[in-house]
Amino acid sequence: MPDLRRVRETLLGAGYTVAGVREALGAVAGAALARDEIMPALRATRGGSPVEVLIRLFWLQVPVDARAIAADDLVAAGLAEMSGGELRALLRVEPLEAVDGEGHAGYVVSDPKVRPGSGVVPADDHVVGAGGASGNLARLVVHRAVDNVLDLGTGCGVQAVHLAGRSPAARITATDVNPRALELAAMSFALSGVDGAELLQGSLLEPVQGRRFDLIVSNPPFVVAPSGGRRFVYRESGMPGDDFCRRLVENAARYLNEGGYCQLLANWLHVDGVPWEERVGGWVDGCDAWIVQRDVQDPAEYAELWLRDSCEAGTPEYRARYAEWLDHFERRNVTGIGFGWITLRRSERPAVRIEELRHAVEQPVGAYVRGVLDGLAKADEFSTGCGRTLGAAPGLVQEQIGPPGAEDPERIVLRQPGRLRRAAGVGTVEAALAGVCDGTLPLAPLLDAIAELTGMDPDQVRAHADAVLPELIADGFFI
């Protein structure tokens, strides 16, 4: 493993960070690059400054003048090669931004990005860089101090780099079935100043049999591809259907310390005649679980997505590959494929919630995901007679809907401006509670006061509260 400290100093000294790249490119070129169009970025980086040279070399993957950068260090590190006075990237080096958008998290090293028109993704041991999925997972991971972490299916090391920044004292274990991925992850760690990470080769949880962790994170090979092998190791497990994600969820509790978390992205099948919530909920064992479906694609959309991902659209094999995907789904009675988040927390009294959230939510979710699971657990235990206090969630907004000038609203809505941005239609009792409960007074006297003010029967008020408050607690409207 080459010494990458001098390369790291070169990258940081040049301002080759996400913030530095954004500033150098500007809004137009940056947006075009997000669409895999590099021409505006090439025009924006003609000035020859150190950060522009690094953007062209490692991000746009075009040759640069070897005299414009510390070429010898990059060649010695195996990141680039010299050819006729030009420096060409052998690998892609990307800066990572902290999940809260504040500061530089580190760097990840991957194989050069394959863009549309530049060829098909190699099918053997290709290692992809940071992308939308890895960013989604990084923003989901719980903000909690941990002693030991498992990054299962680390790839180029994105999650481990983020976690090392948030929990510098944590012991990190990174696994992958692809030995090349572990080699590049080790380079990512070196460039990011991550010391002492343990790198293990193997599939699923095999490399860590008998061990337990405070946190397991995984951006797994979740793509549900046609059977008959694993063409792209970075996205496909070779297991049938959604079995990889199922097996990880089913076995997670055995690898977690009490109260430990397992968080992953997943795809799951929608099978004709079987509710997806029932299928995926059946995977959970020994853990609190919050499973969120963020998107659903029909079989044709799904096939098109992943054929574009491997740059196979427009190739002579495209139609045959497309037909292979559709045949595969038809044989399994698949009507759609869901994509979402799974958060598990080892628990003696598991609470499970499975839902669909398509709208935008406050990021990073990891800042409040612990509160979501706490709300689920508390909702299961709730009773107005338990003597506990109740508080309205901070920042709630109440909307009253009805004709102008009407004495009473037709509908009252509580809305969360932040976090999961839920809205709930409520009655007079819940609306009154949201206005007065601050977590300092027992619930029973508050309900009695509401009954007196509204002229309602106190027993009916309490029965109504017992019926509706658990769901509002689970939804995060009350704490």
Buried (B, 14 or more C-beta within 10 A) or exposed (E): EBEBEBBBEBBBEBBBBBBBBEEBBEEEBBEBBEEEBBEBBBEBBEEEBBBBBBBBBBBBBBBBEBEBBBBEBBBBBBBBEEEEEBBBBEBBBBBBBBBBEEEBBBBBBBBBBBEEEEEEBEEEBBBBBBBEBBBBBBBBBBBBEBEBBBBBBBBBBBBBBBBBBBBEEBBBBBBBBBEBBBBBBBBBBBBBBBEEBEBBEEBBBEBBEEEBBBBBBBBBBBBBBBEEEBBBBBBBBBBEBBBBBBBBBBBBBBBBBEEBBBBBBBBBBBBEEEEBBEBBBEBBBBBBBBBBBBEBBBBEEBBBEBBEBBBBBEBEEEEEBBEBBBEBBEEBEBBBBBBBBBBBBBBEEBBBBBEBBEEEBEBBBBBBBBEBBBBBBBBBEBEBEEEBEBBBBEEBEBEEEEEEEEEEBEEBBBBBEEBBEBBBEBEBBBBBBBEEBEEEBBBBEBBEBBBEEEEBEBEEBBEBBBEBBBEBBBBBBBB
